[in-house]
Amino acid sequence: MDAENRLTELETRLAHHERMAEEMSAVLFEQGRTIDLMTVQMRRLRDRVAELESGMPRAPQDEPPPPHY
């Protein structure tokens, strides 16, 4: 394999790796956005559950035992 073919092969590989890096960067960016959205949704759900639980009467098993136990 002569130098010109080797150089062409290396340039082709470099272009392939650059494209892969750009694609992975886009995927990571989108995953970050998804995680941010899911974090916000999770906080809202947690707050809503806490709000609902605070308005519910407690179950007897959740009450601390009386002092004479």
N, C-alpha and C positions, 0 to 999 in steps of 0.2 A: 504494500500500500504506500503510495507516494505521499509527500507532505501535503499536497493540495487536497487529496481525498481525506487525509486525517483531519485537516483543518475544517473541511466541510462537515465531517462527521461530528467533530467537537462543537461546531456552531449549531448544528441540528440538535444535539443533546442539550446545549445551553438554552436554546429557544424553548425546547420541551420543558426543561426545568423551570424556566421563568414563567411559562404559562401555568404550570402546576402550582407554583408559588402564588401567583395571582388568584387562581381558583381557590386555593386553600385560604387565602386571606379573605376572600369574599364569603366563604363558608363560615369562617370564624367570626366575621363581622355580623353575619345574619344570626349565628348562634348566640352571640352576645346580646343582640336585640331581643331574641326570643327569651333568653334567661332574664333579662331586665323586665320584660312584660310579665313573665310568669312570677317573678318576685313581687311585683306590684299586685298581681291577682291573688297571690298567696297571702299577702298582708291584708288585703281587703277581706278575704275569706276568714282569716284568723280573727280579725276585728269583728266581723259579723257573727261568728260563732261565739266569741266572748260576749258580745252584746245579747245574743239569744240566751246564752247560759245564765247571764246575770239576771234575766227576767224570769227564769224558770224556778219553781220551788225545788229545793234540794231533796234528794232521795234520802230515806232514813239511814241507809248504810253510809252516806256521805257525812252525816252529822257526827261530831265527836261524842264519845260516850259521856254520860253524866259523871260528875265529880266523884260519886260514891263507888265507881268501879275501880 
